[in-house]
Amino acid sequence: WVFVATLWGDASLAERFEEWWSWRKLILVPMVFGLFATDSSKRCLLWALVGICTLFMIGSWGGYFGVIELDREPSKLLENHATQGILFGASALFLCGLLIQGVSIKTFLGKSVAILLIIGFVSNIMLILTGRSGYSFLLVTSTVFFFLVLKLPALHRLGAAAALFITISAGFFFSETANERVRAAIHNIEHAFDASSINTSLGMRTVMWVNTVYVIDNHFPFGTGSGSFKNAYAEVVKSESGWRSQVSDDPHQQYLHIAAEQGIPGLIIFLGALGAWLFTVRLSSNVYHYLGIAILMGTAVNGFANGHFGTFVEGRLVWIYVAGLLSGTSAWIFVMPSFLRNTIVSKSR
């Protein structure tokens, strides 16, 4: 549909092609489905990310305490503060899954090292990290995974997940860095349209979100066309002045961006694809399935303030790791009648 949406709009052919080509990362999904269908291959996939991020986590702490000299801030050692928070959060979650799964971490020493690494990743996010995407990602993924993995009645699982959510939120509240960043975000959103306000990350995003709604309304229902958002956005802000008149090709809101460029049909297709993954039926349910759903949910929530499904690093985390962890599932779209879905699954077994 991204390709079909290149057929309209006023962007150059090069810009339309670039927008379509930027989604080539989706080709990774069928490749990963085929490569990581077994549990042993999934463990290799998880350990690869954990191993790489462990090196960056140690380096970040080393720079924070002045043990080593870094060429950038400890909170931005791994690409940037948003990427570092998300990959560190994913690594901590994967280690929790590997501990529960129990095949590759059996000894007391191995479990102790894994727990120390989890503490290192989580505390790095809470005490050093300045990226708010990492905060929300840790909150959502840990809560969703905890809810799914517990073998308790649904109400008890909900209570336990809520307790974990409150505990992590309390950790952010008592962290000076995280507390300041969250308070600054709330303040910037509240005062984004004040005449005297200055340009801030969240203030600019708030303005872009409102302007993008106007873009969607002006090009309803099929959108501006792939690659043409920037031109349509420029039309909306041409009467503005100062920093609010800045033109952008990305409103930093995944769902508004898709609705603006590929229209309502594009948004429906995208949300339908995510829904199909969220409501998968696993023939032999295990911890990897729950990890995949948690990562998908964390990215989906971050999509309200970012475009991580389409970014270079975070996007590949989704399309590689979620696809790999859900490989081996039967992805029936959620609207399929339950009796028909159960019949198909029982025959597959």
C-alpha positions in Angstrom: 0.0 0.0 0.0 2.9 2.3 0.6 3.9 1.7 -3.0 0.3 2.3 -4.2 0.2 5.6 -2.3 3.2 6.8 -4.3 0.8 7.2 -7.3 -0.6 10.5 -5.9 0.9 13.5 -4.2 3.2 16.3 -5.3 6.6 15.0 -4.1 9.3 14.3 -6.6 9.7 10.7 -8.0 12.9 10.4 -6.0 11.2 11.4 -2.7 8.3 9.0 -3.4 10.7 6.1 -4.1 12.8 6.9 -1.0 9.7 6.7 1.2 8.7 3.4 -0.3 12.2 2.0 -0.2 12.6 3.0 3.5 10.0 0.3 4.3 12.2 -2.4 2.7 12.9 -3.6 6.3 9.6 -5.4 6.1 11.2 -7.9 3.8 13.1 -9.1 7.0 9.9 -10.5 8.4 9.4 -13.6 6.1 13.2 -14.2 6.2 13.2 -14.2 10.0 10.1 -16.4 10.2 12.0 -19.0 8.3 15.3 -18.7 10.1 14.2 -18.7 13.7 11.4 -21.2 14.0 13.2 -23.4 16.6 13.7 -22.6 20.3 17.4 -23.0 20.0 17.6 -20.4 17.2 15.5 -18.0 19.2 17.9 -18.3 22.1 20.8 -17.4 19.7 18.8 -14.4 18.6 18.3 -13.2 22.2 21.9 -13.8 23.3 23.2 -11.8 20.3 21.4 -8.6 21.4 22.1 -9.2 25.1 25.8 -9.7 24.4 26.2 -6.6 22.3 24.2 -4.4 24.7 26.1 -5.7 27.7 29.3 -4.2 26.3 27.6 -0.9 25.8 26.0 -1.0 29.3 29.4 -1.6 30.9 30.8 1.2 28.9 28.0 3.5 29.9 28.5 2.9 33.6 32.2 3.2 33.1 31.8 6.7 31.6 29.2 7.6 34.2 31.7 6.9 37.1 34.6 8.4 35.2 36.5 5.0 34.9 36.7 5.4 31.1 36.6 8.4 28.8 33.7 8.5 26.3 33.3 10.6 23.2 29.7 11.2 24.2 27.3 11.2 27.1 26.8 7.9 29.0 23.1 8.1 28.2 23.8 8.3 24.5 26.6 5.8 24.1 24.5 3.4 22.0 23.3 5.5 19.0 21.2 8.0 21.1 19.3 8.0 24.3 16.1 6.7 22.8 17.9 3.7 21.1 20.0 3.0 24.2 16.9 2.9 26.5 14.9 0.6 24.2 17.7 -1.8 23.5 18.8 -1.9 27.2 15.1 -2.5 28.2 14.8 -5.3 25.6 18.0 -6.9 26.8 16.8 -6.9 30.4 13.5 -8.4 29.3 15.2 -11.1 27.2 17.4 -12.1 30.2 14.2 -12.5 32.3 12.8 -14.7 29.6 16.0 -16.8 29.4 16.0 -17.2 33.2 12.4 -18.4 33.1 12.9 -20.7 30.1 15.9 -22.2 32.0 17.7 -24.1 29.2 20.7 -21.8 28.6 21.0 -20.5 32.1 21.2 -23.5 34.5 24.0 -22.9 37.0 23.9 -20.8 40.1 26.7 -18.7 38.7 25.0 -18.2 35.4 21.7 -17.1 37.1 23.6 -14.7 39.4 25.4 -13.1 36.4 22.1 -12.8 34.5 20.4 -11.1 37.5 23.3 -8.7 37.8 23.0 -7.8 34.2 19.3 -7.2 34.5 20.0 -4.9 37.4 22.7 -3.1 35.4 20.4 -2.5 32.4 17.4 -1.4 34.5 19.3 0.9 36.8 21.1 2.4 33.7 17.7 3.3 32.3 16.4 4.7 35.6 19.6 6.6 36.8 21.5 7.5 33.6 19.2 7.5 30.7 17.6 10.8 29.5 15.4 9.3 26.8 11.7 9.1 27.8 11.1 6.4 25.1 13.2 4.1 27.2 11.1 4.8 30.3 7.8 4.0 28.6 9.3 0.9 26.8 10.6 -0.6 30.1 7.2 0.1 31.8 5.1 -1.4 29.1 7.2 -4.4 28.1 7.9 -5.6 31.7 4.3 -5.2 32.7 2.9 -7.0 29.6 5.5 -9.8 29.9 4.8 -10.3 33.6 1.1 -10.5 33.0 1.4 -13.0 30.2 4.0 -15.3 31.9 2.3 -15.7 35.3 0.4 -18.9 35.7 -2.4 -17.4 37.8 -6.1 -16.5 37.3 -6.5 -13.4 35.1 -7.5 -11.1 38.0 -4.5 -12.1 40.1 -2.2 -11.7 37.1 -3.7 -8.2 36.5 -3.1 -7.3 40.1 0.5 -8.5 40.0 1.2 -6.7 36.8 -0.3 -3.5 38.2 2.0 -3.9 41.3 5.0 -4.2 39.0 3.9 -1.1 37.0 3.6 0.9 40.2 7.0 -0.3 41.5 8.8 0.7 38.2 7.0 4.0 38.2 8.1 4.6 41.7 11.7 3.9 40.7 11.4 6.6 38.0 9.8 9.0 40.5 12.7 8.7 42.9 15.3 8.9 40.2 16.4 12.5 39.9 17.2 12.2 36.2 14.0 10.4 35.2 11.8 12.6 37.4 13.2 15.8 35.9 12.8 14.5 32.3 9.2 13.5 32.9 8.3 16.8 34.6 9.9 18.7 31.7 7.9 16.7 29.2 4.6 17.5 30.9 5.5 21.2 31.2 6.6 21.4 27.6 3.3 19.8 26.3 1.2 22.1 28.5 2.9 25.3 27.3 3.6 24.3 23.7 1.2 26.9 22.3 2.1 29.7 24.7 3.4 32.8 22.8 6.5 33.1 25.0 7.4 29.3 24.9 10.7 28.2 23.5 11.4 25.3 21.1 11.6 22.0 23.0 11.4 18.4 21.9 8.0 17.7 23.3 6.7 21.2 22.6 7.6 20.9 19.0 6.1 17.4 18.8 2.8 18.6 20.3 2.6 21.4 17.7 3.4 18.9 14.9 0.8 16.4 16.1 -1.9 19.2 15.9 -0.7 20.3 12.5 -0.7 16.7 11.2 -4.3 16.4 12.1 -5.0 19.3 9.8 -2.9 17.6 7.1 -5.0 14.4 7.5 -8.2 16.5 7.3 -7.0 18.3 4.1 -6.2 15.0 2.4 -8.9 12.7 3.7 -9.2 9.8 3.2 -6.3 8.7 1.0 -3.5 10.9 2.4 -0.9 13.1 0.8 0.7 10.2 -0.9 3.9 8.4 0.1 6.8 11.0 0.4 4.5 14.0 0.1 3.9 14.7 3.8 6.6 17.4 4.0 4.9 19.5 1.2 1.5 19.2 2.8 2.8 20.1 6.2 4.5 23.2 4.8 1.1 24.4 3.5 -0.4 24.1 7.0 2.4 26.0 8.8 3.0 28.7 6.2 1.1 31.3 8.2 3.0 30.5 11.4 6.1 32.3 12.6 9.1 31.3 14.7 9.9 27.7 15.6 6.3 26.7 15.0 6.7 27.4 11.3 9.5 24.8 10.9 8.7 22.2 8.2 9.1 18.5 9.0 8.8 15.3 7.1 8.1 13.3 10.3 5.6 14.3 13.0 7.1 11.8 15.4 3.8 10.0 15.8 3.6 6.7 14.0 -0.1 6.5 13.5 -0.7 10.1 12.5 2.2 9.9 10.1 0.7 6.8 8.3 -2.8 8.3 8.2 -1.3 11.6 6.8 0.8 9.9 4.0 -1.0 6.6 3.2 -4.4 7.7 4.3 -7.0 5.9 6.4 -6.7 2.7 4.3 -2.9 2.6 5.1 -3.6 3.1 8.8 -6.2 0.3 8.8 -3.8 -2.1 7.0 -1.0 -1.2 9.5 -3.2 -1.6 12.6 -4.7 -4.8 11.2 -1.2 -6.3 10.7 -0.3 -5.5 14.3 -3.6 -6.9 15.5 -2.9 -10.1 13.6 0.4 -10.5 15.5 -1.1 -9.6 18.9 -3.8 -12.2 18.5 -1.7 -15.0 17.4 -2.4 -18.6 18.4 0.7 -20.5 19.4 0.6 -24.3 18.8 3.0 -24.8 21.8 2.9 -21.6 23.8 6.2 -20.7 25.5 8.1 -17.7 26.9 9.4 -16.6 23.5 5.9 -15.8 22.3 5.3 -13.7 25.4 8.6 -11.8 24.8 7.6 -11.0 21.2 4.2 -9.7 22.3 5.8 -7.5 25.0 8.3 -6.0 22.5 5.5 -5.3 20.1 3.3 -3.7 22.7 6.2 -1.5 24.0 6.9 -0.3 20.5 3.2 0.3 19.8 2.9 2.5 22.8 6.0 4.4 21.9 4.4 5.0 18.5 2.2 7.7 20.1 5.3 9.9 20.5 7.7 8.4 18.0 8.0 6.6 14.7 9.9 3.6 15.9 8.4 1.1 13.5 10.1 2.9 10.7 13.3 4.0 12.3 16.7 2.4 11.4 17.6 0.7 14.7 14.3 0.4 16.6 12.4 -0.6 13.5 14.8 -3.5 12.9 14.4 -4.5 16.5 10.7 -5.0 15.9 10.8 -6.6 12.5 13.6 -9.0 13.4 13.0 -9.8 17.0 9.2 -9.8 17.1 9.1 -11.9 13.9 11.7 -14.3 15.3 10.0 -14.7 18.6 6.6 -15.2 17.0 8.0 -17.6 14.4 6.1 -20.9 14.8 2.8 -19.3 15.7 -0.4 -19.5 13.7 -1.2 -15.8 13.0 -4.9 -15.8 12.7 -6.4 -12.4 12.4 -8.5 -11.5 15.5 -11.8 -11.3 13.7 -11.8 -15.0 12.8 -14.6 -16.7 14.8 -13.2 -18.5 17.8 -14.8 -21.9 16.9 -13.2 -21.8 13.4 -9.8 -20.8 14.8 -9.9 -23.5 17.5 -10.8 -26.1 14.9 -7.9 -25.2 12.6 -5.5 -25.2 15.6 -6.7 -28.5 16.9 -6.2 -30.1 13.4 -2.8 -28.6 13.1 -1.8 -30.2 16.4 
